[in-house]
């Protein structure tokens, strides 16, 4: 590692097939600071964001 470099741990984002299971897992998190939703369906994204307990939804 070069001067000033530091080792970073990278964690992959999970991908869920069942939306209800995903919401249950997300809302069970002790931290829940931020969530990202990736979809081409804007309506579904807003509906989903209303069901998630998080500090920020992107």
N, C-alpha and C positions, 0 to 999 in steps of 0.2 A: 504494500500500500504506500502511496505517495504521502508527502507531507500534508497534513491536514485531512487526509482521507480517513474515513471510519467505516467499519463493517456495519451493514444494514441487513436486517432480516426482512424478507419479502414474503407476504402472505397473499395467496390467490383469493379472489372474491368467489364465494360460492355461487353456483347456478342452481336454481330450484325448478323442478318440474310441476310441483303442486303448490299453488299460490297460498292456500290456507296453511299448509305446513310451513312455508317460508315465513308468513306473518307470525305464526306461533313461535318459531325459533327466534326471529328478529325481536319480537316483543318480550321474550323471556331473557334477553340479554341484560346483564347487570349494568352495562354502560350505555349503550344505545345513543351514541353521540351524533352519528351521521349515517345516512342511508342514501344510496344512489339507485335510481330506477332507470332502466334502459328499455325502451319500447317505442314502437312507431305509432302506438295508439295513445294519443294524448288523454282521451277520456279515461281509459283504463289506468293510466299513470296517476291522475288526480283521485280516482276512486281508491286506488291502492295507498296513496299517500295519506288519505284520511284514516286508514286502518292501522297505520304504523305509529307506534309510540317512540319518537326519536327527537333529538334536539334539532336536527336539520334533515330535510329530505331534498335531494337534488335530482 
